[in-house]
Structures are given as C-alpha cells and as structure tokens.
Amino acid sequence: MWTLPWGDADFPLRWRLIKTWFSRNLPLGEHRRASRVNKGERGIWQRRYWEHLIRDEIDFARHVDYIHWNPVKHGYVARVVDWPYSTFHRFVRDGGGLTKDWDDGGDDASFGERQ
C-alpha cells in the first residue's frame, strides 16, 4: 500500500518505474513462459494491477491483513511472523494493532484478532 504525493494520481507511471528499476536490478533466472519471453517480460510480475482507494479504517485494516497473510497463503512461511520482509514487524513494533501471535489459529478467512 502506498500514498502518492498530493496532486499526483499517475499510478501507471509509478508502477512502470518501480517494475523497471526492480527488474533491471534483479538477476535473470526466473521461470518464464514463452509468451513472456516473446514480449520481453520478466516472470516476477503479474501483468496487471488493481488500484483501490481505501475508504475507511476498516478497509485499511482488511487490506493490511491481506498483505500480511499472503506469504502464508502462498506457502512461503508457516506463520506471518516468519516472513522477514513484511511490514507486519513494523505494525507489531509501532503499536499498529497487531501482536506477534496475530495469526495463531488463523486462516485466510479469519486471520487473527486485532487489538
């Protein structure tokens, strides 16, 4: 999740710049289908993105929870706290309503309970 500077709503440009920089600085080697190779695309990005304007604090919390749960959902780690790259650790440290055991007993439908 991010907030663009005031008066700037050019999501496509921002994403293109981020993807371009990241892709150029990541070593080659990921699996790519022939269609991606033919188009010169890396295999690390989904082709599209969906922008969403956060409506309120509940909507924000749901999206943060979704992002934090994704590494577990996709089998990279057993628990949210085990993913070292997550902003989850900052939310716990800075009192963002989550504790280290937030996902105990959770699944992608229920997650943990917010404090």
C-alpha positions as a Markdown table, in Angstrom:
| # | Residue | x | y | z |
|---|---|---|---|---|
| 1 | Met | 0.0 | 0.0 | 0.0 |
| 2 | Trp | 1.2 | 3.5 | -0.7 |
| 3 | Thr | 0.1 | 7.1 | -0.8 |
| 4 | Leu | 1.1 | 9.2 | -3.8 |
| 5 | Pro | 2.2 | 12.8 | -3.3 |
| 6 | Trp | -0.6 | 15.4 | -3.3 |
| 7 | Gly | -1.9 | 16.1 | -6.8 |
| 8 | Asp | -0.2 | 13.0 | -8.3 |
| 9 | Ala | -2.6 | 10.2 | -9.4 |
| 10 | Asp | -0.4 | 8.6 | -12.1 |
| 11 | Phe | -0.4 | 5.1 | -10.8 |
| 12 | Pro | 0.6 | 3.5 | -14.2 |
| 13 | Leu | 3.7 | 5.6 | -14.4 |
| 14 | Arg | 4.7 | 4.9 | -10.8 |
| 15 | Trp | 4.2 | 1.1 | -11.3 |
| 16 | Arg | 6.2 | 1.2 | -14.5 |
| 17 | Leu | 9.1 | 3.0 | -12.9 |
| 18 | Ile | 9.1 | 0.6 | -9.9 |
| 19 | Lys | 8.9 | -2.5 | -12.0 |
| 20 | Thr | 11.5 | -1.3 | -14.5 |
| 21 | Trp | 14.0 | -0.4 | -11.8 |
| 22 | Phe | 13.4 | -3.6 | -9.8 |
| 23 | Ser | 13.6 | -5.9 | -12.9 |
| 24 | Arg | 16.8 | -4.3 | -14.1 |
| 25 | Asn | 18.4 | -4.8 | -10.7 |
| 26 | Leu | 17.3 | -8.4 | -10.2 |
| 27 | Pro | 19.4 | -11.2 | -11.7 |
| 28 | Leu | 17.9 | -13.2 | -14.5 |
| 29 | Gly | 16.8 | -16.8 | -13.9 |
| 30 | Glu | 13.2 | -17.0 | -13.0 |
| 31 | His | 11.0 | -19.3 | -15.0 |
| 32 | Arg | 9.3 | -17.5 | -17.9 |
| 33 | Arg | 6.6 | -18.9 | -20.3 |
| 34 | Ala | 7.3 | -18.4 | -24.0 |
| 35 | Ser | 4.7 | -15.7 | -24.2 |
| 36 | Arg | 6.6 | -13.6 | -21.6 |
| 37 | Val | 9.9 | -14.3 | -23.3 |
| 38 | Asn | 8.5 | -13.2 | -26.7 |
| 39 | Lys | 7.2 | -9.9 | -25.1 |
| 40 | Gly | 10.4 | -9.3 | -23.2 |
| 41 | Glu | 8.7 | -9.6 | -19.9 |
| 42 | Arg | 10.1 | -10.9 | -16.6 |
| 43 | Gly | 8.4 | -13.7 | -14.8 |
| 44 | Ile | 8.3 | -11.9 | -11.5 |
| 45 | Trp | 5.3 | -9.6 | -12.2 |
| 46 | Gln | 1.6 | -10.2 | -12.7 |
| 47 | Arg | 0.6 | -8.4 | -15.9 |
| 48 | Arg | -2.0 | -6.1 | -14.3 |
| 49 | Tyr | -2.6 | -4.3 | -11.1 |
| 50 | Trp | -5.8 | -3.1 | -9.5 |
| 51 | Glu | -5.8 | 0.2 | -7.8 |
| 52 | His | -8.2 | 0.7 | -4.8 |
| 53 | Leu | -8.9 | 3.8 | -2.9 |
| 54 | Ile | -9.1 | 3.0 | 0.8 |
| 55 | Arg | -12.5 | 4.0 | 2.1 |
| 56 | Asp | -12.0 | 4.0 | 5.9 |
| 57 | Glu | -10.0 | 2.4 | 8.8 |
| 58 | Ile | -11.8 | -0.9 | 8.5 |
| 59 | Asp | -11.0 | -1.1 | 4.8 |
| 60 | Phe | -7.4 | -0.2 | 5.5 |
| 61 | Ala | -7.1 | -2.9 | 8.2 |
| 62 | Arg | -8.5 | -5.5 | 5.9 |
| 63 | His | -6.1 | -4.7 | 3.1 |
| 64 | Val | -3.1 | -4.7 | 5.5 |
| 65 | Asp | -4.2 | -8.1 | 6.9 |
| 66 | Tyr | -4.5 | -9.5 | 3.3 |
| 67 | Ile | -1.0 | -8.3 | 2.5 |
| 68 | His | 0.5 | -9.7 | 5.7 |
| 69 | Trp | -1.3 | -13.1 | 5.2 |
| 70 | Asn | -0.1 | -13.6 | 1.6 |
| 71 | Pro | 3.3 | -15.2 | 2.3 |
| 72 | Val | 1.4 | -17.8 | 4.5 |
| 73 | Lys | -1.3 | -18.3 | 1.9 |
| 74 | His | 1.2 | -19.0 | -0.8 |
| 75 | Gly | 3.2 | -21.4 | 1.3 |
| 76 | Tyr | 6.4 | -19.3 | 1.8 |
| 77 | Val | 6.2 | -19.5 | 5.6 |
| 78 | Ala | 4.1 | -21.2 | 8.2 |
| 79 | Arg | 3.2 | -18.0 | 10.2 |
| 80 | Val | 3.1 | -14.3 | 9.3 |
| 81 | Val | 5.8 | -13.5 | 11.8 |
| 82 | Asp | 8.2 | -15.8 | 9.9 |
| 83 | Trp | 8.3 | -13.6 | 6.8 |
| 84 | Pro | 11.2 | -11.2 | 7.4 |
| 85 | Tyr | 10.3 | -8.8 | 4.6 |
| 86 | Ser | 6.8 | -8.0 | 5.9 |
| 87 | Thr | 5.6 | -4.7 | 7.3 |
| 88 | Phe | 3.9 | -6.9 | 9.9 |
| 89 | His | 7.0 | -6.5 | 12.1 |
| 90 | Arg | 6.7 | -2.7 | 12.0 |
| 91 | Phe | 2.9 | -2.9 | 12.8 |
| 92 | Val | 3.8 | -5.0 | 15.9 |
| 93 | Arg | 6.7 | -2.8 | 16.9 |
| 94 | Asp | 4.9 | 0.5 | 16.5 |
| 95 | Gly | 1.6 | -0.5 | 18.1 |
| 96 | Gly | -0.3 | -0.9 | 14.8 |
| 97 | Gly | -3.0 | -3.1 | 16.4 |
| 98 | Leu | -1.2 | -6.4 | 15.8 |
| 99 | Thr | 0.8 | -8.7 | 18.1 |
| 100 | Lys | 3.4 | -11.3 | 17.2 |
| 101 | Asp | 0.9 | -14.1 | 17.6 |
| 102 | Trp | -1.8 | -12.3 | 15.5 |
| 103 | Asp | -2.2 | -15.3 | 13.1 |
| 104 | Asp | -2.4 | -18.1 | 15.7 |
| 105 | Gly | -5.1 | -20.4 | 14.6 |
| 106 | Gly | -6.0 | -18.1 | 11.7 |
| 107 | Asp | -6.6 | -19.0 | 8.1 |
| 108 | Asp | -7.1 | -16.8 | 5.1 |
| 109 | Ala | -10.7 | -16.3 | 6.0 |
| 110 | Ser | -10.3 | -15.3 | 9.7 |
| 111 | Phe | -6.7 | -14.1 | 10.2 |
| 112 | Gly | -6.0 | -13.1 | 13.8 |
| 113 | Glu | -7.8 | -10.7 | 16.0 |
| 114 | Arg | -6.7 | -7.1 | 16.0 |
| 115 | Gln | -6.0 | -5.4 | 19.4 |
